[in-house]
Amino acid sequence: MNPKIEGIDNVDQKPIPGTRRISAKLGEQHIKDRLIEYGELSTQQLQDLTGMNVNQVRNRIRNLIDMGEVLPTSSASSRNRRYKITG
């Protein structure tokens, strides 16, 4: 199945119920995997490594921070802000 249209009902082009949250969880796991593999990464680096757009990366990073699984390395306004796995 084409990943760009995964979770889309081809009859009327609406998302299949429940697939959005699954995709978010998969995206979060993909980000965690990259952070484990590479260490500290910026939003741009995560975007390049995961293929997600900047908004997808930011939303998933925000969720991971809220869950306590990822830590930012500097303030939200810093140009040098990176993220790392907790622990």
Secondary structure by P-SEA (a helix, b strand, c coil): cccccccccccccccccaaaaaaaaaaaaaaaaaaaacccccaaaaaaaccccaaaaaaaaaaaaaacccccccccccccbbbbbcc
